[in-house]
Amino acid sequence: MHKIIRYAAIALIALLTSCDGFLTVDEKGKATIPSFLSDPRGLHAGLVGAYNKYYEHYDAEYLKYPEVAGNMVSINLSSGSSVLEQYNYTPNPGSATTSYYIWSRISTALANANNIIQYAPAVAGNYPTQKAYCDNILGQALLLRAMCHFDLCRVYAQPYNYTADASHLGIPVLRKTPGPNDNLARQTVKEVYDFILGDLTQAASLLTDSHASDIHYASLQAVNAMFSRVYLYMEDWDNAYRYAQLAINGEQLAQGQTYLDMYDNLNERGEAILRLSGDDMSGKLKDFYASECMPADTLLSLYDSADLRLQLINKDGAKRCLKYTPTVIPDNQPKREDPIIFRLSEMYLNAAEAACHLSGKSADARQYLRVLLERNVGADKADELLGATADADLLSLVQRERVKELCFEGHNLFDITRWKQDMVREQGTNATVTRVNYPNDLFVLPIPQYELDANENMKPNPTVNK
């Protein structure tokens, strides 16, 4: 990471010179990051660049990995898929595949966020009349940095609850872009999460919009959604519940065609809280789900035949994920897809799951579930399901609904491991691995070999870093 992130400055400069005409460079090579990020216009251009780099990370191997290493998809073996190592649990730390690309792309996105965080306070001081504008940009960069650390930790470290005090190995914490001689060591998962919560706390103090006005930019609502997700992984049920409520903040779930249009029509917000803009970007998930990856029969079997969500994974009898295949696209960009990071349905599920663990909150868990179920299968079926579910079984129902609701959105494997479940695939799977029991070293990716070779302080992951 230290080697990748050190050179990310070059990537930022390249981005900033082409971001919406904010900056021009007369003599190539004379511009520096401090000069780029020296005024509010430069900060905004830097933020656009940071989002673009986060998009390149998120809309690629990162969203594929927790699905293909999970238990709800099937890979077309004849496609020559690039994710077969993860599908078959045969990671190779020396190969330029998923582990390499996730590590390097997050590192570049993280460097861009850190550059903004470093220079934004000085810009706010030098331009007092635009301080609120600069503070908003800083708040968004802090959220991006928190998300980068969270993403890295989920991929290269065991879940928070793997040890009782989260003292197991996490990832390096990057408060600034490392220098050429900075060989950063991995910190504990608890230390990483504490850092994430610190960034989110500062971001919350800088962002004031309780509802996102433009879902392609982070808002206080997105920060609250991230808080809820992080606390859910920490099993801090009180805070997971509280922040899910703050993120919902009276908003209603998308219903019927509006819900489906959220994926099919990129002009429609639906229930999205934060989604990445694929404007002028080349999305990678559309082709992946068209030719390489399809829903497994075990996933399809979970749905009621009248479930609204079936139209997104099994339309007209064809098993295919349609969450990244919009037909209405701004400017008719055929490669555009706008992956959703946070949406209201996840917050309802977070609130329901947390409520299941809180004393006296079973009625609240039922209510959050009811809203989801009524949207997806209708009031009568919702009444039937909830009526047949005892309080002791509510958590299982929440988990089942989460699998159905958030499939193909980058949650499957991470939910399996934080629930301390075994990864069990369908009986007829074409994967060479049909079951991985929890706990297991195979539930994390190897640290890329080039990183281990370059950084003597970087510890490998057991078993997968052979």
N, C-alpha and C positions, 0 to 999 in steps of 0.2 A: 504494500500500500504506500509506503513512504516514497518509493521510487515513482510510482504512477502519479501520486498526488503532487509530487514536487514539480512535475512537468505540466500539471493541469493549468498552470498560469498561461501557458502558450495557447491552450484550447480556449481559455476565456478571452484572451486578446483577439483570437480569430473570430469568436462569436460576437464580441462587442463591436468590431469594425463593420458588422453587417446587420446590426439589430435596428431595424426600422429607421435607419438614417440618423440616429441620435449622435453618432460619432463618426468623424472622418479622420483618417491618418494620411498625411501628405507624404511622409517618408517612411516606408515600411521598415519596421524594426526599431524605430525610435520611441514608439509608444510603450508605456509601462502600465502595469495594473494600477499603481497609485494615480497616474494621470487619468486613466479611464474612469476610475471611481472617485473623482474629486469634486463632483457636483451632482445635483439631484438627477439630471438627465442621464449622467453616466451610471448612477446607481440603478435607475430604472432599466437601462440597457443591460446592466449586469444581472438584474433579477430575471429578465427575459432569458438571458443566457443560462442562468442557473436552472430555470424551469426546463429549458430545452435539454440540458444535460441530464436532469432527473428523468425526463421522458425517455431518453435513450437507454437509461438503466431500467426503468420500470416496465416499459412496453416491449420487453424482450425476454431474455432468459429468466429474469427475476419473477415475472408472472407465470412463466411456464413451469418453473421448477417445483413449487409446492403442489401443483396439479399432477404432473407426471410422476412425482415421487409419492403421491397419495394413492388412494384406492378407488377413485371414481372416474378414471379415464382409461381408454385403450389407445395404444399407439399403432399406427399403420406401419408395420415393419418393412414393407416394400418401398416406403417413401424415402428411405435413407435418412431418417430423422436424426437431428443433431442432439436429441435429448435421450438417446438410448442408454447412455451411461447412468443417467439418473433414474430412468424407468426400470433398469435392471440392477440398480444399486451396485454398480461397478465403477466407482469414481477413480479418475486418474489425475492426480495433482499436477502432472506434467503436461497435460494436454490442453490445447486452446479451445476448451468447450465451456460448458455452463459455469463451472467454478471460477475459471479464469475471467470470463466476461462479467459475471456479477461483481466480483471483487474490483476489477479495474474500472468498470463504469460507475459503480457507486463512489469509488475514490475520486473520480473526476467530478461527479456531481457535488460531492462533499467539499472539494477544493473551491468550487465556484461559490457555494454558500458561505464558506469561511472567509473568502475574500470580501464579500459584501459585509459580513458581520464585523470584520476588522476595520473597514473604512467608513461605514455608515455613521458612527457617532461623530466623527470629525466633520463630515459633510453637514450633518444636522447643526453642529455648532457654527459652522461657517455660513450657513444659510438659515438664520433663525426664523425667517418668515415661512420657510418650507420644512420646518422641523417635523410637523405632524406627518407630512408626506414621507420624509426620510425615515421616521420611526416606523411607519407602516411597512416600508420595504425591509427594514431591519427585522421586524416581527415575522414577516414571511420567510426571510432567510433563516431565522432561528427555527421555525417549524420544519423547513426543508432539512436543516442539519439534524434535527431530532429524528426525522423520518429516515435519513440515511443511516444513522447509528442503529436505529431499531431494525431496519432491513438487514444490515450486516449481521447484527447479533442473532436474528432469527435464522439466518442461513448457516453461519459458521460457529454457532454456539448452541448448546442444549438449552431448552426452555428455562425460564426463570425459576420454576418450581422443581428443577432437576435435583438441586440440593436444598436443604431446609433453609439455608441462609443465602442462597444464590451466590455462593462463594466460588463456584466453578468458573473456568476460563471463559471470558467473553471475547471482546475485540478491543483494539486500541481506541482510546478516546482522543479525538482530534479537535482540540480547541482552536488550533490555527494550522495553517499550512506548514508542514515540517520543513526544516532546512536540510541541506544536503548531507549533514552528518547526524541527523536525528533518526536513530533506529528505535522506533517505538515498540514497546512491549504490550502484550494483551493485558487488560485489566479484568477484574471479576465482572460477572454479569450484573451483580448488584451495583457496582460502580458505574457501569455503562448506563443502567436504567436511572440511577440518581442523576447522571449528567443529562439524560434525555428529559427528565422531569424538570430539571433546572432550566433548560432551554424553553420548554413549554410554558413554564411559569413566567419567564421574561417575555415570551411572545404574547402571552395573554394580557400582559400589562401594556403592550404596545398596539394591539389590534382591538378595535372597539365595535366592529359590526357583528352583532349577535346572529345575523343571518347573512349568508354570502350574497353580495350584490352581483358579483361576477364569479361564477363557480370555477373559472380557470385560474383564479388567484386566491390565496389562502385568506381566511377570515378568522375571527374569534370562534365562530361556529366550527371551523375545521380544527382549530386548536383544541376545543372541547372534545371533539370526536377522537382526536389522537390521544388526549388524556384518557378517555374512556377505554380505548383499545389497549393502551399500555397498562393501565391498572387492572384490566381484565387478565392480561398475561401474568401480572404480579399476584393475582388472586386477592387483591385489595378490593373486596366486593363493595364496600361502602362508597369508595371513590369511583369505581367503575360505574356504579348505579347513578351516582350524583352527576357525573360528567356526561353520561348518556342522556340524562334528563336535560342538562344544559344544552347539549347539542341538538336535541329534538326541539326544545323551546317552543312548543305549541304548533310546530309544523305537522301537516298531515302527510301520510304516505301517499305516493302516487298510486292511482287506481286505474284498472282496466287498460285501455289503449294508451293512456298517458304513461303508464308504467312500461309498456312494450316500446313505445316511441322513444323513451329515454335511451334505448340502445340503437334503435333503427334510424332515428332522426337527430342528427347532432345539433340541430337548432333548438331542441327541446331539453329543458333542464331536468324535468321529472323530479326525482327526489334527491338528486346529487348535491352533496355538500362541497366536494372538491373533486374535480376531474381535470386531467392534463389535456392541454390543447395539442392536437396533432397537426396544427396548421403548418404547412410546409415541411412536415416531418414524414418519414417513411415508416409506417406502422408495420410491425412484424407478426402480430397475432392473427390478423385476418387470414393470411395464407397458411399459418400454422394450423388453425382449426378447420381450414377448408380441406387440407390434404394429409396432415400428419396425426391429428389428435381428435378423438371423438368421445362422447359420453359412454361410459361403461353401462352394461345392463343393470348392474347393481344400483347405479344412480337413478336410472329411469324407473326402476321398480319401487322407489321410495315415494313417487308422486301419485296422488289421486288422478284418475283419468281426466277430470275436469279442471285440474290445476292450471291456473293462468300461466305459470312459469314454464310449463312444458313447451309452449310456443317458442321459447328461447333455446331449447336443446333438442327438440324432436318435432319439428314442424313438418306437417304433411307426410309423416312416416319416415322422414330422413333424420338419422341421428347425427346432429351437428350443432356445435355451439355457435349461436348467432349473436353473442354479446359484443362481438368486434367486427360485425359485418354491416355497418349502416348503409342504407340505400339513399338517404337524404343527407348530403354532405355539403357544407359551405364551400363555395367556389368549385364544386365538383372535383375535389381532389381524390382520385381513386384509391390512393394509399393511406388516406387519413382514417385514423381511429382515435377516439378520445377516451382512454381508460379511466374508469372511476376509482378514486382512492377511498373516499368516504361517502356513504349515502345513508338515508334515514333508516332503511330496513336493518342495517347492521346495528344502528344505535338501539332500535327496539329489541333486537336480539341480545345485545350487550346488557341492556336493562333487565330483560327477562332472565338471562343467565345469572347475573349478579343477585337478583331478587331471590332466586332459588336457594342461594347460599345464606341469605339474611333472615334472621328470626322474624317471624310475623309478616313476611313479605310475599307469601305464596299467592295471595289475591292479586298483588301487583304483577307478579310474573304471569299469571293467567290473563290479566288484562292486556299486557303487551303482546302476549301470544295471540290473544283473540283478534286484535287489530290486524296482525299479519295474516292469520288464517282466514279471516273474513275477506280480506282483499284477494287472497289466492284461491280459495276453494268455496267461498260463500258462507253466509251466516249459519245455515243449517248444518253443514259439515263441520264448521268450527265448533258449534255447540256439541255435536256428537263426539268429536275428538276430545274436547276438554272435559266433557261429562264422563268419558270413559278413562280419564287419566287421574289417578290419585296424586296428592301432593308429593308423595315420595318419588313419583315417576315423572314429575314435571321437567326435571333437568334433562332426562333422556329425550323428551319431546322437543325441548329447546335445541338440543344438539342435532337432532334429526332435521329440524327446520333450518338450522344454520347451514347444514350441508346442502340442502336443496336451494336455499336462497342465495348463498354466496359462492356456489360452484363456479369454477373458472375465473374467479376474481382474486386468486392468490392466497387462499386461506386453508386449503384442505390439509396438507401435511402439518402445518403449524398448529392447527386445531387438534389433530390427532395426538401430537406430542405433548401439547400443554394439558390435554385431558388424560395423559398417561395411558393411552390406548395402544393396542397392537395395530399395525397396519396390515389389514387383511383384504386381499383383492378377490374379485369375482372368480368363481370356480373355473370358468373357461378362459381366463386371462392368457394372453400370449406373451406376458412377461416371464422372464426366467426366475423371478422372485415373486412368490405368491403371498408371503407373510414375513413381516419383520416385527419381532416382539419388542415391546417397551420394557426397560430402557435399552438403548442400543447406540453404539458409536456410529452406526450407519445413518442415523437421523440428522447428521450434519454433513456439510460438504467439506472437503479437504481445503486447507490453506494452499493457494497456488504455489507450486514449487519455486517459481521465479521469485516470489516474495520471501520464501524461506531462505533461498540462496542469497538474496540481497540484504536481508536483515537478520543479524545474528541473535537479536533479542526476541524474534517472533517464534513462538512455540507452535508446533504442529498439532493437529487433531489426532487423537489415538485411532488406530485401525485404518482410517481412510487415508491418512498420510503415510503410506507404506514406504 
